[in-house]
Amino acid sequence: QLQLGESGGGLVQAGGSLRLSCAASRSIFSINVMGWYRQAPGKQREFVASIITGGITNFADSVKGRFAISRDYAKNTVYLQMNSLKPEDTAVYYCYADNAVRYWGQGTQVTVSS
């Protein structure tokens, strides 16, 4: 069983930055894909970013050039660095890990004020 815990959300003004963290309950060395989704009020959950073993990353078009994703194997943690935030980035951000099955974190709220 794998547990994921997000942190780092909060309230920020447009143009600001936040870094989200996703801490896993065990080693992430063998986990092929980890990443982030988000869900805004009244909308479906949408893909944000992912990183696979080897460091290949993928981003939604809406965040390309503004967000970055990284993995720290020593800390069993995945990070989402969010820069140049916009009000439309407001959502609950969920970390996930694909390891035969998909595991989800509980989510962290990000609110961007205009």
C-alpha positions in Angstrom: 0.0 0.0 0.0 1.2 3.5 -0.9 0.1 6.7 0.8 0.6 10.1 -0.6 0.4 13.4 1.3 0.3 16.8 -0.4 1.4 20.1 1.2 2.3 23.6 0.1 -1.1 24.9 -1.0 -2.4 28.3 0.0 -3.5 31.7 -1.1 -1.3 33.7 -3.5 -1.8 36.7 -5.7 -1.8 36.5 -9.4 1.8 36.4 -10.7 3.1 34.7 -7.6 4.6 31.3 -7.0 3.9 28.2 -4.9 5.7 24.9 -4.5 3.6 21.8 -3.8 5.0 18.7 -2.2 3.8 15.2 -2.4 5.4 12.9 0.1 5.1 9.1 -0.3 4.9 6.7 2.5 7.7 4.5 1.0 10.4 4.6 -1.6 9.4 6.0 -4.9 12.3 4.5 -6.7 10.2 1.8 -8.3 7.2 3.9 -9.1 7.1 4.6 -12.8 4.8 7.6 -13.0 4.0 10.3 -10.5 2.3 13.6 -11.1 -0.5 16.0 -10.4 -4.1 16.6 -11.3 -6.3 19.5 -10.3 -10.0 20.1 -9.8 -11.7 23.5 -9.9 -15.2 24.0 -8.4 -17.8 22.7 -10.8 -15.2 21.2 -13.1 -13.8 17.8 -13.8 -10.4 16.8 -12.5 -7.8 17.6 -15.1 -4.2 16.5 -15.7 -1.5 19.0 -14.8 1.9 17.4 -15.0 3.7 14.1 -14.7 7.2 12.7 -14.4 8.4 9.2 -15.2 11.4 7.2 -14.3 14.3 8.8 -16.1 13.0 12.3 -15.6 10.8 12.7 -18.7 8.1 15.2 -17.9 4.8 16.1 -19.4 2.6 19.1 -18.9 -0.9 20.3 -19.7 -0.8 23.0 -22.3 -2.3 25.5 -19.8 0.7 25.2 -17.5 3.6 24.7 -19.9 6.3 27.2 -19.4 5.0 28.2 -15.9 5.0 24.9 -13.9 7.9 22.5 -13.3 7.8 19.0 -11.8 10.6 17.1 -10.1 11.3 14.0 -8.0 13.6 13.7 -4.9 14.3 10.0 -4.4 16.1 10.6 -1.1 13.0 12.3 0.3 10.4 10.1 -1.5 8.8 13.3 -2.7 7.5 14.9 -5.9 7.4 18.6 -6.2 5.3 20.9 -8.4 6.8 24.4 -8.8 4.1 26.8 -9.9 5.2 30.2 -11.2 3.3 33.1 -12.8 0.1 31.8 -11.2 -3.2 32.9 -12.6 -6.7 33.0 -11.1 -7.7 30.1 -13.4 -5.1 28.0 -11.6 -7.3 28.0 -8.5 -8.2 24.4 -7.7 -7.6 21.5 -5.4 -4.3 19.9 -6.5 -4.0 16.1 -6.2 -0.8 14.1 -6.4 -1.0 10.6 -7.9 1.3 7.6 -8.4 0.9 4.8 -10.9 2.3 1.5 -9.5 0.1 -1.3 -11.0 -2.8 0.7 -9.6 -3.3 4.5 -9.3 -2.9 6.0 -5.8 -4.2 9.5 -4.9 -3.4 12.0 -2.2 -6.0 13.9 -0.3 -5.4 17.1 -2.2 -4.3 20.6 -1.3 -6.1 23.8 -2.0 -4.5 26.5 -4.2 -6.2 29.8 -4.5 -4.9 32.6 -6.8 -6.4 36.0 -6.2 -6.6 38.6 -9.0 
